[in-house]
């Protein structure tokens, strides 16, 4: 099965971060990909590096300069331009973990073919210096508590075209899109969520959704979104489980540089038992 990726980079005045992110893509050993840079009309000269590569004959890069209404609108615009079967969003400042990421993901897809799938792995979080492990088996509770972040996910492009990111959500549109994929019944075959123990991204962290103000917005949007896709009984049960298992405390442990290491090691152990 032929696999082609569209790596989508959304930016606005990203400075030198665009160069480092772009270099990590072009250094991949797997070559069957395109790079689409969706720029919201930057004025800092950051695109000069990309244009220089294009002038030198780099045909895999495409730059789209167009105004947008925010990050999710920009992501929708980029997805609409993509030609690859599988789409991945890499933010400026983030990078592929190593030069073999696309090779490993291509192998995962070939070993687990699906009519429409989300293939995901883990990320390295630069702020804590730790690998963050995704839930290897998605279920309704996993969707309520812990979906993999978009830096860990490769989407079948038709999922993004069938249900674009809902721009009324400011920080949780990617979460809403994942839940639509998991719960929706519009396709004849169920959307497959396939995990591979692959370090996908070197994640910078500290971004838009992680500010104090946007965490409040995130909580509000989470509540609204889960009520779209889950029953009241499910939500009540899941809340009770999180309360009993001290979820707020575990979140603080995961985000603290001093405790993140042993917490993520324990998380990996538990996920390994679940997968086994």
C-alpha positions in Angstrom: 0.0 0.0 0.0 1.4 3.4 -1.0 1.5 5.9 1.8 1.9 9.6 1.3 1.9 12.2 4.0 0.9 15.9 4.1 2.8 17.7 6.8 0.9 20.9 7.6 2.6 23.8 9.3 0.4 26.7 10.4 2.2 29.9 11.3 2.0 33.7 11.8 5.3 35.6 12.4 7.0 32.5 13.8 10.6 33.8 13.5 13.4 31.2 13.5 11.0 28.5 14.8 9.8 27.9 11.3 13.3 27.0 10.1 13.9 24.5 12.8 10.5 22.9 12.3 10.9 22.7 8.5 14.4 21.2 8.8 13.1 18.4 11.0 10.6 17.6 8.3 13.0 17.7 5.4 15.5 15.5 7.3 13.1 12.6 7.3 14.5 9.4 5.7 11.0 8.6 4.3 10.6 10.8 1.3 7.0 10.4 0.2 5.5 13.6 1.7 4.6 17.2 1.0 4.9 20.2 3.3 2.2 22.8 3.3 3.0 26.0 5.1 -0.2 27.9 5.8 0.9 31.4 6.7 -1.5 34.1 8.0 0.4 36.9 6.2 3.5 37.0 8.4 5.6 40.2 8.3 8.7 39.1 10.1 10.6 37.6 7.1 10.3 34.1 8.5 9.1 32.7 5.1 12.3 33.7 3.3 13.9 30.4 4.3 11.1 28.4 2.8 11.0 30.4 -0.4 14.8 30.0 -0.6 14.5 26.2 -0.5 11.8 26.3 -3.2 14.0 28.5 -5.4 16.7 25.9 -5.0 14.4 23.2 -6.4 12.7 21.8 -3.2 9.4 20.7 -4.8 7.9 19.2 -1.7 7.2 22.6 -0.1 4.1 24.6 -0.8 3.5 28.0 0.8 0.0 29.4 1.1 -0.3 33.0 2.3 -3.9 33.9 3.3 -5.6 35.6 6.2 -7.5 33.4 8.6 -9.8 33.7 11.6 -7.5 31.9 14.0 -5.5 28.7 14.3 -8.3 26.2 13.7 -9.4 28.1 10.6 -5.8 28.1 9.4 -5.6 24.3 10.0 -8.8 23.8 8.0 -7.4 25.8 5.1 -4.2 23.8 5.2 -6.1 20.5 5.2 -8.1 21.6 2.2 -4.9 22.1 0.3 -3.4 18.7 1.3 -2.9 16.0 -1.3 -1.6 13.2 0.9 -3.6 10.3 2.2 -2.5 11.0 5.8 -2.3 14.5 7.4 -0.2 15.6 10.3 0.0 19.0 11.9 3.4 20.2 13.2 3.4 23.5 15.0 6.3 26.0 14.6 8.7 25.4 17.5 7.9 21.7 17.5 9.9 19.1 15.5 9.8 15.4 14.6 11.6 13.5 17.3 14.1 12.0 14.9 14.7 11.3 11.2 12.8 8.0 11.3 9.4 9.1 12.4 7.7 9.0 9.1 9.3 5.6 8.3 7.9 4.2 11.5 4.4 5.6 11.0 4.3 4.4 7.4 5.2 0.9 8.7 2.5 1.1 11.4 -0.1 2.1 8.7 1.0 -0.7 6.4 0.7 -3.3 9.2 -2.7 -2.0 10.3 -4.6 -0.9 7.1 -7.9 0.8 7.5 -10.4 2.5 5.3 -10.2 5.5 7.6 -7.9 5.7 10.5 -6.1 7.8 13.1 -2.6 6.5 13.8 -0.9 7.9 16.9 2.0 7.5 19.2 3.8 9.4 22.0 5.4 12.8 22.3 8.5 14.1 24.1 7.7 17.2 26.2 10.5 19.6 26.2 9.3 21.5 29.3 9.5 18.5 31.6 12.1 16.6 29.6 9.9 13.5 29.6 8.1 11.2 27.2 4.4 11.5 27.4 2.6 8.3 26.7 -0.8 8.1 24.9 -3.5 5.7 25.8 -2.9 2.6 23.6 -6.5 1.5 23.6 -9.1 4.2 23.0 -12.6 3.8 24.5 -15.3 6.2 25.7 -13.6 6.8 29.0 -10.3 7.5 27.2 -12.1 10.0 25.0 -13.5 11.7 28.1 -10.2 11.8 29.9 -7.2 11.5 27.7 -7.2 11.6 23.9 -3.8 11.8 22.3 -2.7 15.4 21.5 -2.8 16.4 17.8 1.1 16.4 17.8 0.9 12.7 18.2 -1.8 12.0 15.5 -1.8 11.2 11.8 -5.3 11.6 10.4 -6.8 10.1 7.3 -7.4 13.3 5.3 -11.0 12.5 4.5 -11.8 12.6 8.2 -10.7 16.3 8.3 -12.6 17.1 5.2 -15.8 15.4 6.3 -15.7 17.2 9.7 -13.4 20.2 9.7 -12.3 21.7 13.0 -15.2 23.7 14.5 -13.9 27.2 14.8 -16.3 28.3 17.5 -14.1 26.4 19.9 -11.0 28.4 20.7 -8.8 25.7 22.3 -10.6 22.4 22.0 -11.5 22.1 18.4 -9.0 19.3 17.9 -10.6 17.4 20.8 -14.1 17.8 19.3 -12.8 16.6 16.0 -11.3 13.5 17.6 -14.5 12.7 19.4 -16.5 13.1 16.2 -14.1 10.6 14.6 -14.4 8.1 17.4 -18.2 8.3 17.9 -19.5 9.2 14.4 -21.5 6.7 12.3 -21.4 8.5 8.9 -18.9 6.1 7.4 -19.7 2.5 6.5 -16.7 1.3 8.5 -15.7 2.4 12.0 -12.8 4.8 12.3 -9.8 2.9 13.5 -7.6 4.4 16.3 -4.3 2.6 16.0 -1.5 3.1 18.5 2.2 2.5 17.9 4.9 3.0 20.5 6.6 5.6 18.5 8.0 9.0 19.7 6.4 11.3 17.1 7.2 14.8 18.1 9.6 16.9 20.2 6.9 19.2 21.7 7.9 22.6 22.7 5.0 23.1 25.1 3.7 26.3 26.8 1.6 27.1 23.8 -1.8 28.9 23.2 -4.0 26.3 25.0 -1.8 26.2 28.1 -2.1 29.7 29.3 -4.0 30.3 32.6 -6.9 32.0 30.8 -7.2 29.4 28.1 -7.2 26.6 30.6 -10.5 28.0 31.9 -11.8 28.2 28.3 -10.6 24.6 27.8 -12.6 23.3 30.8 -15.7 25.1 29.6 -15.4 23.7 26.0 -14.6 20.2 27.3 -17.9 20.2 29.2 -19.9 21.4 26.2 -18.2 18.9 23.8 -18.6 15.8 25.9 -22.3 16.5 26.2 -22.5 16.4 22.4 -21.1 12.8 22.2 -21.7 11.1 25.6 -24.8 10.3 27.7 -25.3 11.9 31.1 -24.8 8.5 32.7 -21.4 8.1 31.0 -20.3 11.5 32.0 -21.4 11.0 35.7 -19.5 7.7 35.8 -16.4 9.1 34.2 -16.4 12.1 36.6 -16.7 9.7 39.6 -13.7 7.6 38.3 -11.6 10.7 37.9 -12.5 11.9 41.4 -11.7 8.6 43.0 -8.4 8.3 41.2 -7.3 11.8 42.1 -7.1 13.1 38.6 -6.3 16.8 39.5 -3.4 15.7 41.6 -2.1 13.4 38.8 -2.2 16.3 36.4 -0.1 18.4 38.7 2.4 15.5 39.0 2.6 15.1 35.2 3.3 18.8 34.7 5.9 19.3 37.4 9.5 18.9 36.2 10.5 17.1 39.5 7.7 14.5 39.4 6.9 14.1 35.7 9.6 11.5 35.2 8.4 8.9 37.7 4.8 9.7 36.9 5.2 9.0 33.2 7.2 5.8 34.0 4.2 4.6 36.0 1.8 5.6 33.3 3.8 3.7 30.7 3.8 0.6 32.9 0.0 0.7 33.4 -0.6 1.3 29.7 1.7 -1.6 28.9 -0.3 -3.9 31.1 -3.5 -2.7 29.5 -2.2 -3.3 26.0 -0.9 -6.7 27.0 
